[in-house]
Every structure is written in C-alpha cells, then in structure tokens.
Amino acid sequence: MQALGVDSAGTLWVGSSRGLEAWDIEGATPARQRLADDQGEIVDIVRAILLDRNGGIWIGTSSGLL
C-alpha cells in the first residue's frame, strides 16, 4: 500500500503496486478500479491519491497524473 484517501461519500481509496481499489467502509467491499493512461495503456502502480475540495480524485501513477 502506497497511498490512501477517503472521499466525502465514505469510500476508502487504496493505491498500491497492484493498482487502485475503492472500499465501501460500511460494507468492507472492495472494487478494483482499472486505470489507463492517455494512450489507453493499463496503469497498475499508484503512488499518490489526492481528494480535492470539489470531490475530484487525482491519482499519481508510475505513468503520471490521472
């Protein structure tokens, strides 16, 4: 695990070398999120997560910012 964030809906976002997962804190149910860069290549390494004040989720990956 390399990055964590909790959004306003209570979803726990977990970033790691295996990608991005979103966890429903109430039900503890994970959902893997597939990320792709501008060229459509799958990105698996998440290094940072930033939740902005407008509800946006910014993901720092091995391929750049998504």
C-alpha positions in Angstrom: 0.0 0.0 0.0 1.4 3.3 -1.1 -1.5 5.8 -0.9 -4.8 6.2 1.0 -7.7 8.7 0.7 -11.3 8.8 2.0 -13.8 10.8 -0.1 -16.9 12.6 1.1 -19.1 9.5 0.4 -17.0 7.5 2.8 -15.2 5.4 0.2 -11.7 4.4 1.1 -9.3 4.7 -1.9 -6.2 2.4 -1.6 -3.3 2.7 -4.1 -0.5 0.2 -4.4 1.7 -1.6 -6.9 -1.4 -3.6 -7.8 -3.4 -0.6 -8.8 -6.3 1.3 -7.3 -9.1 -0.2 -5.1 -12.2 1.5 -3.7 -13.6 0.1 -0.4 -17.0 0.8 0.9 -16.2 1.4 4.5 -19.7 0.4 5.7 -19.8 -3.0 3.9 -16.0 -3.5 3.6 -16.5 -4.5 -0.1 -13.5 -3.8 -2.4 -13.8 -2.8 -6.0 -10.7 -2.7 -8.2 -10.5 0.3 -10.5 -8.7 -0.2 -13.8 -6.7 2.9 -14.7 -5.4 3.8 -18.2 -3.1 6.5 -19.4 -3.7 8.8 -22.4 -2.7 6.1 -24.8 -5.0 3.6 -23.3 -2.3 1.6 -21.6 -3.3 0.0 -18.3 -1.5 1.6 -15.3 -1.0 -0.7 -12.2 1.3 1.3 -10.0 -0.4 4.0 -7.9 1.9 6.2 -5.9 -0.4 9.0 -4.6 -4.0 9.9 -4.1 -5.4 13.4 -3.7 -9.0 14.2 -3.0 -9.8 17.9 -3.9 -12.4 20.1 -2.3 -14.6 19.8 -5.4 -14.9 16.0 -5.0 -12.3 15.2 -7.7 -9.9 12.3 -7.2 -6.3 12.8 -8.5 -4.2 9.7 -8.9 -0.4 9.8 -9.2 0.9 6.8 -11.0 4.1 5.4 -12.5 2.9 6.9 -15.8 2.0 10.3 -14.5 -1.1 12.1 -13.1 -4.6 10.7 -13.9 
